[in-house]
């Protein structure tokens, strides 16, 4: 076979290297502990769903559906899409598996890869991972408050509470939002010439998203736009007010941002995002780390009876990047090795695998280098990683059923029967 060009990962997709898994495992472990303490149960949905699920669920006029989905037709003629977000799939599973018959609310969480056809840049890739939480079957403000509290506790446990801010807004519901959208249309209609091309499209399809535009001129114009709080009905105002009072009582810091919007068509009432609080980050380098909303219409839109719900998702890659930027130390999940197993000769190598497994099952952190033949090079490794003892199994020891125990601090060596070595080392390590 002739040598071809070097192959690389697909644009916008990325390898997750071993050093990144230290951060990812730590984030997921902390999130899992907190979520399960609050009675959330894990769910996983397929990476492929029917395209219609996201067209109906996320919304036809949204950027996700219009521009960002990886959609294709199968050989059998099915229209499928790589999931761009987690909520629609979880709600589909809730309906399909009859979870409405379970005690309500149903509290679920997931850890999955999402796919969006965006222009890759810092903090934004075409394949990205999310930890998400959904509460389906409860419309009380206390559900929103609990979700916000749990989300904040996760960032607190990650050591990031002083580096992030929680921002909230309300987008009302179908009773009060139409009047607000009309007010926005009236405000923007004489200013369209000054707005960016995307905002001119949003004006026709989803005027609320004009408030979220990051272009300087658009932001300046939007800063003087009508605020939704003037249009919320009494129920929506009370719902939002109760959430803020809960957060104050729970001592969760927050900021009300009347221009915060979410790019999902299913959002109702409460919306929120977690943002990094940083200076000196290049333009385009700051992205929301997490976000969520109440979505009281989605279950009904996807074919079931009306069921209130709310949820959020955390972007793993962005959180990892923030933790690295602040040089946060990640505790290793495994204990540091206290013993090194070295071996010389074919028989010793074969026996050493069995011995390694004995120590592993006994709960003794162990390190070995099964491919090196030189005892000298193996002892250098043992010295480098700072173990207490090195076990030396040579050809003679393997034949005699013995092993050499070397104290790395004193360099004292003694020969021990193989059947006694595991318990002896455990005892010495305790001493």
PADREN-148377 format. One line per field, with one value per residue (C-alpha): residue in three letters; x, y, z; residue number from 1. Coordinates in nm, 4 decimals. Example, Ala and Ser with C-alpha at 12.3 -4.5 7.8 and 13.67 -1.06 7.14 Angstrom:
2
res = [Ala_Ser]
xx = [1.2300_1.3670]
yy = [-0.4500_-0.1060]
zz = [0.7800_0.7140]
n = [1_2]
This chain:
431
res = [Unk_Unk_Unk_Unk_Unk_Unk_Unk_Unk_Unk_Unk_Unk_Unk_Unk_Unk_Unk_Unk_Unk_Unk_Unk_Unk_Unk_Unk_Unk_Unk_Unk_Unk_Unk_Unk_Unk_Unk_Unk_Unk_Unk_Unk_Unk_Unk_Unk_Unk_Unk_Unk_Unk_Unk_Unk_Unk_Unk_Unk_Unk_Unk_Unk_Unk_Unk_Unk_Unk_Unk_Unk_Unk_Unk_Unk_Unk_Unk_Unk_Unk_Unk_Unk_Unk_Unk_Unk_Unk_Unk_Unk_Unk_Unk_Unk_Unk_Unk_Unk_Unk_Unk_Unk_Unk_Unk_Unk_Unk_Unk_Unk_Unk_Unk_Unk_Unk_Unk_Unk_Unk_Unk_Unk_Unk_Unk_Unk_Unk_Unk_Unk_Unk_Unk_Unk_Unk_Unk_Unk_Unk_Unk_Unk_Unk_Unk_Unk_Unk_Unk_Unk_Unk_Unk_Unk_Unk_Unk_Unk_Unk_Unk_Unk_Unk_Unk_Unk_Unk_Unk_Unk_Unk_Unk_Unk_Unk_Unk_Unk_Unk_Unk_Unk_Unk_Unk_Unk_Unk_Unk_Unk_Unk_Unk_Unk_Unk_Unk_Unk_Unk_Unk_Unk_Unk_Unk_Unk_Unk_Unk_Unk_Unk_Unk_Unk_Unk_Unk_Unk_Unk_Unk_Unk_Unk_Unk_Unk_Unk_Unk_Unk_Unk_Unk_Unk_Unk_Unk_Unk_Unk_Unk_Unk_Unk_Unk_Unk_Unk_Unk_Unk_Unk_Unk_Unk_Unk_Unk_Unk_Unk_Unk_Unk_Unk_Unk_Unk_Unk_Unk_Unk_Unk_Unk_Unk_Unk_Unk_Unk_Unk_Unk_Unk_Unk_Unk_Unk_Unk_Unk_Unk_Unk_Unk_Unk_Unk_Unk_Unk_Unk_Unk_Unk_Unk_Unk_Unk_Unk_Unk_Unk_Unk_Unk_Unk_Unk_Unk_Unk_Unk_Unk_Unk_Unk_Unk_Unk_Unk_Unk_Unk_Unk_Unk_Unk_Unk_Unk_Unk_Unk_Unk_Unk_Unk_Unk_Unk_Unk_Unk_Unk_Unk_Unk_Unk_Unk_Unk_Unk_Unk_Unk_Unk_Unk_Unk_Unk_Unk_Unk_Unk_Unk_Unk_Unk_Unk_Unk_Unk_Unk_Unk_Unk_Unk_Unk_Unk_Unk_Unk_Unk_Unk_Unk_Unk_Unk_Unk_Unk_Unk_Unk_Unk_Unk_Unk_Unk_Unk_Unk_Unk_Unk_Unk_Unk_Unk_Unk_Unk_Unk_Unk_Unk_Unk_Unk_Unk_Unk_Unk_Unk_Unk_Unk_Unk_Unk_Unk_Unk_Unk_Unk_Unk_Unk_Unk_Unk_Unk_Unk_Unk_Unk_Unk_Unk_Unk_Unk_Unk_Unk_Unk_Unk_Unk_Unk_Unk_Unk_Unk_Unk_Unk_Unk_Unk_Unk_Unk_Unk_Unk_Unk_Unk_Unk_Unk_Unk_Unk_Unk_Unk_Unk_Unk_Unk_Unk_Unk_Unk_Unk_Unk_Unk_Unk_Unk_Unk_Unk_Unk_Unk_Unk_Unk_Unk_Unk_Unk_Unk_Unk_Unk_Unk_Unk_Unk_Unk_Unk_Unk_Unk_Unk_Unk_Unk_Unk_Unk_Unk_Unk_Unk_Unk_Unk_Unk_Unk_Unk_Unk_Unk_Unk_Unk_Unk_Unk_Unk_Unk_Unk_Unk_Unk_Unk_Unk_Unk_Unk_Unk_Unk_Unk]
xx = [0.0000_0.1406_0.1848_-0.0972_-0.1405_-0.1628_-0.5237_-0.6665_-0.9860_-1.2933_-1.3318_-1.5020_-1.4607_-1.1830_-0.9896_-1.0253_-0.6713_-0.5796_-0.4945_-0.8415_-1.0137_-0.8757_-1.0893_-1.3904_-1.4042_-1.3728_-1.6554_-1.8836_-1.8049_-1.8935_-2.2055_-2.3211_-2.2805_-2.4833_-2.7541_-2.8083_-2.8183_-3.1128_-3.2844_-3.1982_-3.1619_-2.9398_-3.0803_-2.9093_-3.0840_-2.9701_-2.7208_-2.9547_-3.3159_-3.5821_-3.5238_-3.8866_-3.8179_-3.5920_-3.7951_-4.1032_-3.9265_-3.6498_-3.8483_-3.8453_-3.7295_-3.4260_-3.0613_-3.0187_-3.2856_-3.2267_-2.8441_-2.6753_-2.8167_-2.6289_-2.9234_-2.9315_-3.1581_-3.0794_-3.0801_-3.4202_-3.5522_-3.5594_-3.4775_-3.2371_-3.0315_-2.7352_-2.8733_-2.7897_-2.9212_-3.0455_-3.3870_-3.5996_-3.4647_-3.5275_-3.8848_-3.9378_-3.8170_-4.0436_-4.3460_-4.2457_-4.1777_-4.4904_-4.3033_-4.6122_-4.7485_-4.4618_-4.4759_-4.4254_-4.2007_-3.9547_-3.5985_-3.3404_-2.9807_-2.7485_-2.3874_-2.3807_-2.2157_-2.4062_-2.3454_-2.3977_-2.2746_-2.1240_-1.8072_-1.5428_-1.3821_-1.2655_-1.5243_-1.7433_-1.6908_-1.9144_-1.8976_-1.9325_-2.0350_-2.3022_-2.4144_-2.7870_-3.0671_-3.4424_-3.7411_-4.0612_-4.4078_-4.3936_-4.4712_-4.3937_-4.1334_-3.9617_-3.8587_-3.6803_-3.5229_-3.4013_-3.2488_-3.0708_-2.9495_-2.8128_-2.6447_-2.4777_-2.3632_-2.1931_-1.9918_-1.9160_-1.7867_-1.5699_-1.3990_-1.5471_-1.8015_-1.5761_-1.5153_-1.8734_-2.2013_-2.5584_-2.7859_-3.1654_-3.4561_-3.8192_-3.9657_-4.3226_-4.5666_-4.8253_-5.0527_-4.8152_-4.5352_-4.7310_-4.7824_-4.4112_-4.3119_-4.5416_-4.3751_-4.0321_-4.1458_-4.2718_-3.9404_-3.7122_-3.9071_-3.7668_-3.4125_-3.3663_-3.1182_-2.8747_-2.9008_-2.6813_-2.8056_-2.8829_-3.1016_-3.2969_-3.3788_-3.4581_-3.6967_-3.9140_-3.8637_-3.7963_-3.7800_-3.6874_-3.3471_-3.2564_-3.1951_-2.9229_-2.7192_-2.3548_-2.2823_-2.1877_-2.4440_-2.7218_-2.6350_-2.6478_-2.9923_-3.1208_-3.0078_-3.2951_-3.5565_-3.8700_-3.8112_-4.0245_-4.0882_-4.3305_-4.5366_-4.5389_-4.8793_-4.9308_-4.8675_-4.5364_-4.4265_-4.5067_-4.3316_-4.0128_-4.0277_-4.0562_-3.7456_-3.5411_-3.6542_-3.5563_-3.2081_-3.1612_-3.2665_-3.0280_-2.7480_-2.7002_-2.5660_-2.7488_-2.7985_-3.1250_-3.0458_-3.3541_-3.1768_-3.0880_-3.2479_-3.2170_-3.2002_-3.4656_-3.8240_-3.9564_-3.8490_-4.1206_-4.0996_-3.7629_-3.4427_-3.0907_-2.7228_-2.3902_-2.1162_-1.7439_-1.6443_-1.3079_-1.0949_-0.8360_-1.0096_-0.9935_-1.3132_-1.5156_-1.3373_-1.6196_-1.9162_-2.1911_-2.0797_-2.4303_-2.7888_-3.1432_-3.5091_-3.8614_-4.0366_-4.4014_-4.5227_-4.2625_-4.4228_-4.7499_-4.5744_-4.4163_-4.7481_-4.8531_-5.0863_-4.9766_-4.6924_-4.4782_-4.1009_-3.7659_-3.3968_-3.0420_-2.7180_-2.3483_-2.0954_-1.8040_-1.5383_-1.5979_-1.5848_-1.2615_-1.1084_-1.2081_-1.0627_-0.7353_-0.7265_-0.7468_-0.5001_-0.7371_-0.5851_-0.7708_-0.7371_-0.6508_-0.9272_-0.6750_-0.4293_-0.0647_0.1300_0.3209_0.4794_0.6641_0.6832_0.9955_1.0729_1.3519_1.3128_1.0212_0.8988_0.9138_0.7136_0.4450_0.4223_0.4295_0.0951_-0.0708_0.1061_0.0022_-0.3607_-0.3300_-0.2113_-0.4805_-0.7556_-0.6049_-0.6412_-0.2673_-0.1797_0.0846_0.2893_0.4844_0.6705_0.6148_0.8037_1.1448_1.4136_1.6712_1.6299_1.8366_1.5945_1.2971_1.4491_1.4968_1.1221_1.0464_1.2695_1.1096_0.7522_0.8586_0.7300_0.7960_0.8836_1.0015_0.9341_1.1997_1.1048_1.3921_1.4214_1.5691_1.3040_1.0300_1.1647_1.2087_0.8675_1.0244_1.0450_1.2823_1.1338_1.3430_1.2894_1.3539_1.4493_1.7059_1.7949_1.7608_1.6498_1.5005_1.3721_1.0068_0.7980_0.5594_0.2502_0.3245_0.4193_0.0757_-0.0180_0.3344_0.3417_-0.0047_0.1163_0.4393_0.2519_0.0196_0.3191]
yy = [0.0000_0.3416_0.6007_0.8555_1.1897_1.1983_1.1663_1.4027_1.4200_1.5586_1.9367_2.0356_1.6884_1.6269_1.3589_1.3467_1.2847_1.1136_1.4414_1.5768_1.2732_1.3715_1.6873_1.5229_1.2333_1.4779_1.6991_1.4029_1.2401_1.5578_1.6180_1.2559_1.2603_1.5788_1.4861_1.1415_1.2908_1.4970_1.1826_1.2264_0.8990_0.8468_0.8079_0.7746_0.8412_0.7331_0.9492_0.9312_1.0496_1.1236_1.4695_1.5579_1.5302_1.8363_2.0211_1.9997_2.0119_2.2700_2.4801_2.5478_2.9092_2.8393_2.8485_2.4886_2.3544_2.6001_2.5898_2.3563_2.0027_1.7070_1.5529_1.2842_1.0337_0.6633_0.3983_0.2974_0.6523_0.7594_1.1227_1.1114_1.3656_1.3423_1.4848_1.8579_1.8841_1.6511_1.7710_1.6686_1.3115_1.2793_1.4040_1.1620_0.8778_1.0002_0.9752_0.6541_0.4556_0.5669_0.7546_0.9654_0.6655_0.6850_0.9037_1.2607_1.4452_1.2229_1.3472_1.2400_1.3237_1.2358_1.2622_1.2554_1.3904_1.6498_1.7509_2.0890_2.2065_2.5339_2.7157_2.5735_2.8292_2.8621_2.7007_2.5904_2.2591_2.0488_1.7582_1.8565_1.6824_1.7862_1.6881_1.7594_1.7372_1.7350_1.7438_1.6400_1.6515_1.9540_2.3211_2.4736_2.7488_2.5184_2.2889_2.5755_2.6798_2.3265_2.2931_2.6276_2.5349_2.1973_2.3611_2.6197_2.3506_2.1638_2.4733_2.5266_2.1679_2.2156_2.5134_2.7647_2.9600_3.2683_3.2532_3.2322_3.4216_3.2926_3.5043_3.4731_3.6083_3.5226_3.4931_3.4642_3.2193_3.2051_3.4398_3.7335_3.6752_3.7655_4.1234_4.1538_4.0198_4.2754_4.5517_4.4331_4.4262_4.7822_4.8885_4.7256_4.7848_5.1365_5.0285_4.7314_4.9148_4.9442_4.5784_4.2851_4.0424_3.7719_4.0081_4.1004_3.7289_3.6974_3.9923_3.7775_3.4367_3.4890_3.8493_3.7480_3.6236_3.9738_4.0578_3.7922_3.9220_3.9943_4.2387_4.5794_4.7870_4.5368_4.5246_4.9031_4.9130_4.6210_4.7877_5.0372_4.7815_4.7193_4.4849_4.1767_4.2460_4.5198_4.2598_3.9573_3.8608_3.8158_3.4383_3.4699_3.7583_3.5618_3.2512_3.4474_3.6437_3.3199_3.1769_3.4866_3.4740_3.1055_3.1803_3.4614_3.2347_2.9631_3.2228_3.1539_3.4706_3.5685_3.8527_3.9349_3.9970_4.1254_4.0706_3.7072_3.4810_3.1116_2.9711_2.7028_2.7362_2.5410_2.7895_2.9242_3.1424_3.0924_3.0908_3.1011_3.0655_3.0391_3.2629_3.2905_3.6136_3.6928_3.9775_3.9602_3.6862_3.7469_3.8501_3.5420_3.3475_3.3749_3.1427_3.0371_2.7377_2.6109_2.7028_2.5929_2.6832_2.5804_2.4145_2.3601_2.3018_2.0531_1.7289_1.8342_1.9391_1.5928_1.4119_1.3682_1.5591_1.8872_1.8264_2.0966_2.0499_2.2246_2.1407_2.2508_2.1357_2.2005_2.2229_1.9969_2.1400_2.4972_2.4029_2.2057_2.5064_2.7374_2.5004_2.4842_2.8620_2.8971_2.6099_2.4221_2.1037_1.7809_1.5098_1.1753_0.9197_0.6390_0.6149_0.6780_0.3485_0.2431_-0.0691_-0.1376_-0.4876_-0.5594_-0.8869_-1.0477_-1.3445_-1.5058_-1.7208_-1.4240_-1.2105_-1.4775_-1.5184_-1.1416_-1.0915_-1.3267_-1.1514_-0.8077_-0.9218_-1.0525_-0.7116_-0.5318_-0.7457_-0.6867_-0.3110_-0.2346_0.0408_-0.1177_-0.0174_-0.2413_-0.2289_-0.5648_-0.4790_-0.3797_-0.6451_-0.4477_-0.4525_-0.1324_0.0547_-0.0778_0.0422_0.3865_0.3966_0.2862_0.5648_0.8215_0.7475_0.7361_0.3963_0.2566_-0.0978_-0.2691_-0.6373_-0.8117_-1.1390_-1.2988_-1.6323_-1.8020_-1.6557_-1.7685_-2.1239_-2.1274_-1.9714_-1.6632_-1.2889_-1.0133_-0.7259_-0.4080_-0.1084_0.1873_0.4228_0.2005_-0.0220_-0.3247_-0.6404_-0.9637_-1.2801_-1.3686_-1.6742_-1.5757_-1.6991_-1.4603_-1.1470_-0.9841_-0.9909_-0.8963_-0.5891_-0.4807_-0.5069_-0.3167_-0.0374_0.0050_0.0248]
zz = [0.0000_-0.0965_0.1719_0.1646_0.3338_0.7111_0.8254_1.0865_1.2889_1.1136_1.1342_1.4581_1.6132_1.8640_2.0484_2.4258_2.5492_2.8796_3.0548_2.9683_3.1174_3.4583_3.4409_3.2764_3.5220_3.8135_3.6802_3.6142_3.9492_4.1409_3.9302_3.9644_4.3435_4.3847_4.1322_4.2829_4.6343_4.5046_4.3630_3.9952_3.8023_3.5001_3.1490_2.8119_2.4824_2.1324_1.9481_1.6458_1.6581_1.4015_1.2541_1.3276_1.7024_1.6945_1.4303_1.6536_1.9891_1.9503_1.7018_1.3283_1.3585_1.5775_1.4657_1.5827_1.3462_1.0620_1.0479_1.2930_1.2722_1.1216_0.9340_0.6656_0.4942_0.5464_0.2722_0.4059_0.3587_0.7258_0.8099_1.1052_1.2988_1.5349_1.8600_1.8873_2.2460_2.5189_2.6359_2.3357_2.3451_2.7192_2.6793_2.3902_2.6168_2.8997_2.6681_2.4872_2.8053_2.9898_3.2625_3.3179_3.5090_3.7579_4.0699_3.9522_3.9033_3.7189_3.7762_3.5183_3.4327_3.1423_3.0240_2.6443_2.3293_2.1248_1.7632_1.5982_1.2604_1.3828_1.2807_1.5181_1.7499_2.1102_2.3369_2.0460_1.8646_1.6436_1.8853_2.2492_2.5713_2.8171_3.1643_3.1799_3.4345_3.3684_3.6055_3.4245_3.5788_3.8103_3.7413_4.0802_4.1182_4.3695_4.0833_3.9056_4.2362_4.3126_3.9654_4.0065_4.3546_4.2379_3.9360_4.1603_4.4050_4.1199_4.0226_4.3917_4.4291_4.1195_4.2860_4.0406_4.2480_4.2567_3.8824_3.7512_3.7695_3.7540_3.5315_3.5209_3.3232_3.2538_2.9038_3.0296_2.8764_2.5984_2.7951_2.8235_2.5725_2.2531_2.3743_2.4532_2.1105_1.9500_2.1536_2.0374_1.6750_1.7072_1.8651_1.6080_1.2855_1.2277_1.3186_1.0847_0.8596_1.1505_1.2508_1.1417_0.8691_1.1281_1.3294_1.0175_0.9808_1.3527_1.3239_1.0961_1.2614_1.6328_1.7475_2.1045_1.9877_1.8691_2.2338_2.2450_1.9493_2.0392_1.7542_1.9084_1.7146_1.7805_2.1500_2.1714_2.0092_2.2205_2.5444_2.5008_2.3930_2.6031_2.8960_2.9422_3.3140_3.2068_3.0173_3.2493_3.3872_3.7621_3.7568_3.5728_3.7968_4.1112_3.9767_3.9050_4.2326_4.4345_4.2624_4.3457_4.7088_4.7268_4.5893_4.8395_5.1246_5.0004_4.9626_4.5926_4.4236_4.1047_3.8599_3.6805_3.3139_3.1247_2.7902_2.8482_2.5872_2.5025_2.1496_2.2097_2.0917_2.3911_2.6645_2.8969_3.2070_3.3792_3.1733_3.3130_3.2236_3.4068_3.2668_3.3448_3.5186_3.3660_3.2411_2.9663_2.7683_2.3881_2.2097_2.1257_2.3996_2.6526_2.6200_2.8596_3.0658_3.1389_3.0670_3.1219_3.1263_3.2088_2.9128_3.0022_2.6434_2.5151_2.6386_2.4761_2.1521_2.1294_2.1539_2.5175_2.7462_2.9019_3.1484_3.3082_3.3088_3.3493_3.3100_3.2369_3.0725_3.1431_2.8575_2.9571_2.7247_2.8396_3.2074_3.1550_2.9787_3.2645_3.5255_3.3319_3.2980_3.6754_3.7268_3.9553_4.0941_4.0197_4.2850_4.1320_4.1658_4.2218_4.5100_4.4320_4.4010_4.7148_4.5634_4.2359_4.0881_3.8806_3.7074_3.5044_3.2703_3.0903_3.3799_3.6189_3.3760_3.3508_3.7302_3.7868_3.6107_3.8601_4.1475_4.0210_4.0210_4.3783_4.4994_4.2967_4.4527_4.7980_4.7448_4.7397_4.4835_4.2598_3.9579_3.7174_3.3869_3.2217_2.9007_3.0452_3.0881_3.2858_3.6658_3.6785_3.4501_3.6487_3.9774_3.8215_3.7494_4.1080_4.2431_4.0139_4.1250_4.4922_4.6047_4.9528_4.8392_4.5221_4.4659_4.2553_4.0890_3.8966_3.7220_4.0328_4.2657_4.0281_4.0315_4.4124_4.4863_4.6504_4.5840_4.6980_4.8991_4.8762_5.1068_4.8744_5.1571_5.3352_5.0331_5.2643_5.0780_5.2097_5.0456_5.1182_5.0142_4.7353_4.9202_5.2117_5.0203_4.9764_5.3444_5.4527_5.2287_5.3477_5.7069_5.6380_5.4594_5.7607_5.9918]
n = [1_2_3_4_5_6_7_8_9_10_11_12_13_14_15_16_17_18_19_20_21_22_23_24_25_26_27_28_29_30_31_32_33_34_35_36_37_38_39_40_41_42_43_44_45_46_47_48_49_50_51_52_53_54_55_56_57_58_59_60_61_62_63_64_65_66_67_68_69_70_71_72_73_74_75_76_77_78_79_80_81_82_83_84_85_86_87_88_89_90_91_92_93_94_95_96_97_98_99_100_101_102_103_104_105_106_107_108_109_110_111_112_113_114_115_116_117_118_119_120_121_122_123_124_125_126_127_128_129_130_131_132_133_134_135_136_137_138_139_140_141_142_143_144_145_146_147_148_149_150_151_152_153_154_155_156_157_158_159_160_161_162_163_164_165_166_167_168_169_170_171_172_173_174_175_176_177_178_179_180_181_182_183_184_185_186_187_188_189_190_191_192_193_194_195_196_197_198_199_200_201_202_203_204_205_206_207_208_209_210_211_212_213_214_215_216_217_218_219_220_221_222_223_224_225_226_227_228_229_230_231_232_233_234_235_236_237_238_239_240_241_242_243_244_245_246_247_248_249_250_251_252_253_254_255_256_257_258_259_260_261_262_263_264_265_266_267_268_269_270_271_272_273_274_275_276_277_278_279_280_281_282_283_284_285_286_287_288_289_290_291_292_293_294_295_296_297_298_299_300_301_302_303_304_305_306_307_308_309_310_311_312_313_314_315_316_317_318_319_320_321_322_323_324_325_326_327_328_329_330_331_332_333_334_335_336_337_338_339_340_341_342_343_344_345_346_347_348_349_350_351_352_353_354_355_356_357_358_359_360_361_362_363_364_365_366_367_368_369_370_371_372_373_374_375_376_377_378_379_380_381_382_383_384_385_386_387_388_389_390_391_392_393_394_395_396_397_398_399_400_401_402_403_404_405_406_407_408_409_410_411_412_413_414_415_416_417_418_419_420_421_422_423_424_425_426_427_428_429_430_431]
